[in-house]
């Protein structure tokens, strides 16, 4: 029973800390454009792939790491 005097305030502090960090992230704009970040990752891979294909057409061989699909 005595452990509750430790666990309840600790839980309240943890919840307030999590809410504070979440509120900070929302006000700083971390969740404004979630779709763009996913597309940016794919565009980077496509640019590398296009550059590699163009260099092969010109006869230059470059080592390109394989594109992993998740």
Beta strands, then each sheet from edge to edge (+ up, - down):
end
